[in-house]
Amino acid sequence: MKTSTVNISFNSDLLEEIDRVAGHESRARSELIREAARMYISRKKQWKKIFSFGTRQAKTSGLKESDVGGAIRQFRHSKGRQG
């Protein structure tokens, strides 16, 4: 796999924390930052899928954003009566 070198600026407090975590985990700073970037990208993709699913479900059931608050209140009220 081809790699590229990039320059990134961090404030000193964040860089110290990165180095502390990398040291605690016995790995290089670059390895920690690469993993952090991969995790961030993965999480963004997961949230995109979740919101897409929610949008499709809302269209299927005919829900509008304005219906959500009332549905939550109704659900909480029904749970309070059962408990």
DODRENPA-39730 format. One line per field, with one value per residue: residue number from 1; residue in one letter; x negated, y negated, z of N, C-alpha, C in turn. Coordinates in steps of 0.05 Angstrom, whole numbers, plus 32768, in hexadecimal, padded with zeros to 4 digits. Layout:
nr: c(NUM:...)
rest: c(A:...)
n_xx: c(X:...)
n_yy: c(Y:...)
n_zz: c(Z:...)
ca_xx: c(X:...)
ca_yy: c(Y:...)
ca_zz: c(Z:...)
c_xx: c(X:...)
c_yy: c(Y:...)
c_zz: c(Z:...)
END
This chain:
nr: c(1:2:3:4:5:6:7:8:9:10:11:12:13:14:15:16:17:18:19:20:21:22:23:24:25:26:27:28:29:30:31:32:33:34:35:36:37:38:39:40:41:42:43:44:45:46:47:48:49:50:51:52:53:54:55:56:57:58:59:60:61:62:63:64:65:66:67:68:69:70:71:72:73:74:75:76:77:78:79:80:81:82:83)
rest: c(M:K:T:S:T:V:N:I:S:F:N:S:D:L:L:E:E:I:D:R:V:A:G:H:E:S:R:A:R:S:E:L:I:R:E:A:A:R:M:Y:I:S:R:K:K:Q:W:K:K:I:F:S:F:G:T:R:Q:A:K:T:S:G:L:K:E:S:D:V:G:G:A:I:R:Q:F:R:H:S:K:G:R:Q:G)
n_xx: c(7FEF:7FF3:7FD8:7FDF:7FBF:7FD5:7FDC:7FF4:8011:8014:802F:8005:8017:803C:8019:7FF6:801A:8027:7FF5:7FEE:8017:8009:7FD7:7FE7:8002:7FDA:7FCB:7FBE:7FC5:7FD9:7FF3:801D:8039:8048:806B:8092:80A6:80BB:80E3:8104:8117:8132:815A:8176:818B:81AC:81D3:81E9:8202:8227:8248:825B:8279:829F:82B9:82CF:82F2:8314:832D:8347:836B:8387:8379:8369:8338:834D:836F:8351:8345:8377:8380:8357:8365:8396:8385:8364:838A:83AC:8389:8380:83B2:83B4:838A)
n_yy: c(8018:7FD5:7F9E:7F5B:7F20:7EF0:7EAE:7E99:7E6B:7E66:7E4F:7E46:7E5F:7E86:7EA5:7EB8:7ED9:7EFE:7F16:7F2B:7F52:7F72:7F84:7FA0:7FC9:7FE2:7FD4:7FB2:7F6B:7F5D:7F8B:7F8C:7F5D:7F6A:7F95:7F79:7F57:7F7E:7F94:7F67:7F5D:7F8D:7F8A:7F5D:7F71:7F9A:7F7B:7F60:7F8A:7F98:7F69:7F69:7F98:7F8A:7F60:7F7B:7F9D:7F78:7F62:7F8F:7F9A:7F6B:7F43:7F02:7ED1:7EAF:7ED1:7EEF:7EDD:7EE1:7F18:7F2C:7F17:7F32:7F67:7F67:7F5A:7F87:7FAE:7F9D:7FA8:7FDF:7FEE)
n_zz: c(8000:7FEE:800F:8029:8041:806F:8089:80C7:80F3:8138:8177:81B0:81DF:81CD:81AD:81D4:81F0:81C9:81C2:81F5:81F8:81CD:81DF:820D:81F5:81DB:81A5:8167:815D:812A:811B:8140:8132:80FD:8108:8125:80FD:80D9:80FA:8102:80CE:80C4:80EB:80DA:80AA:80BE:80DB:80AF:8095:80BC:80C0:808B:808B:80B2:8098:806C:8087:809F:8072:805F:8088:808A:80AD:80C7:80D7:80FE:8118:813B:8170:818B:8186:81A5:81D8:81DF:81E0:820E:8234:8232:8244:8278:828F:828E:82AE)
ca_xx: c(8000:7FE4:7FDD:7FD7:7FB9:7FE3:7FD6:800C:800C:8024:8026:7FF2:8026:8046:8003:7FED:802D:8023:7FDC:7FF2:8028:7FF9:7FC3:7FF5:800A:7FC1:7FCB:7FB5:7FD8:7FE5:8006:8035:8048:8055:8083:80A7:80B3:80CC:80FB:8116:8124:8145:8171:8186:819A:81C1:81E8:81F6:8214:823D:825A:8269:828D:82B5:82C8:82E0:8308:8327:833D:8358:8381:8394:8372:835C:8327:835E:837D:833F:8348:8390:837C:8346:8375:83AA:8377:835C:83A2:83B5:8375:8385:83CA:83AF:8376)
ca_yy: c(8000:7FBC:7F8B:7F3F:7F12:7ED6:7E9E:7E91:7E5B:7E6C:7E3F:7E55:7E70:7E9D:7EB6:7EC6:7EEE:7F13:7F24:7F3A:7F69:7F83:7F91:7FB3:7FE0:7FEB:7FD1:7F98:7F55:7F5F:7FA2:7F84:7F4A:7F79:7FA3:7F65:7F4F:7F94:7F96:7F50:7F61:7FA3:7F80:7F4C:7F83:7FA7:7F68:7F5B:7FA1:7F96:7F54:7F71:7FAB:7F7B:7F51:7F8E:7FA7:7F62:7F60:7FA7:7F98:7F52:7F31:7EE9:7EC9:7EA3:7EE6:7EFE:7ED5:7EED:7F35:7F31:7F12:7F47:7F7F:7F64:7F5B:7FA3:7FBD:7F95:7FB5:7FFB:7FF3)
ca_zz: c(8000:7FEC:8025:8025:8059:8071:80A1:80D5:810A:8151:818D:81C0:81F2:81BF:81A5:81EC:81F6:81B4:81C8:820E:81F1:81BB:81F0:821E:81E5:81CF:8188:815D:815A:810F:811B:8150:8122:80E7:8112:812C:80E4:80CF:810C:80FD:80B4:80C8:80FB:80C8:8097:80CD:80E0:8096:8090:80D0:80B8:8073:8094:80BF:8083:805D:8099:80A3:805A:805D:809C:8088:80C3:80C2:80ED:8112:8127:814C:818C:8195:8188:81BD:81F0:81E1:81E8:822A:8244:8233:8254:8293:8299:8290:82C2)
c_xx: c(7FEE:7FEC:7FD4:7FD2:7FC8:7FDA:7FF0:8003:801F:801C:8016:8001:8031:8030:7FF8:8000:802B:800A:7FDF:8002:8017:7FE4:7FD0:7FFC:7FF2:7FC3:7FC4:7FCC:7FE7:7FFA:8020:8046:8055:806E:8099:80B5:80C5:80E6:810F:8125:8139:815E:8183:8197:81B1:81D9:81F7:820A:822C:8251:8269:827F:82A5:82C6:82DA:82F7:831D:8339:8350:8370:8390:838E:8365:834B:8337:836D:836C:8343:8361:838D:836B:8356:8389:839D:836F:8374:83AC:83A2:837A:839D:83C5:839D:8381)
c_yy: c(7FE7:7FAA:7F6F:7F32:7EF7:7EC8:7E95:7E81:7E63:7E58:7E51:7E68:7E89:7EB0:7EC5:7EDD:7F05:7F23:7F35:7F54:7F7D:7F92:7FA6:7FCC:7FEC:7FEB:7FB5:7F84:7F57:7F75:7F9A:7F70:7F57:7F87:7F90:7F5C:7F65:7F96:7F7F:7F54:7F77:7F9A:7F6E:7F5C:7F91:7F94:7F61:7F71:7F9F:7F81:7F5B:7F85:7F9D:7F6B:7F63:7F98:7F91:7F60:7F77:7FA5:7F7E:7F3E:7F18:7EE2:7EBD:7EB8:7EF3:7EF7:7EE2:7F0B:7F3C:7F2D:7F29:7F61:7F7E:7F66:7F78:7FB4:7FB6:7FA3:7FD2:8001:7FEE)
c_zz: c(8000:8003:801D:8040:8058:808A:80AD:80ED:8121:8166:81A0:81D4:81E5:81B7:81BD:81F3:81E2:81BB:81E2:8208:81E0:81CC:8202:820F:81D6:81B0:8181:815B:8140:810E:812A:813F:810A:80F1:8119:8112:80D8:80E0:8106:80E3:80B6:80D6:80EA:80B5:80A5:80D2:80C6:8090:80A3:80C7:809E:8079:80A0:80AB:8073:806E:809D:808A:8058:8070:809B:809E:80B9:80DB:8104:8122:813C:816A:8199:8199:81A0:81D7:81F4:81EA:8206:823C:8247:8244:8272:829F:829E:82A8:82DD)
END
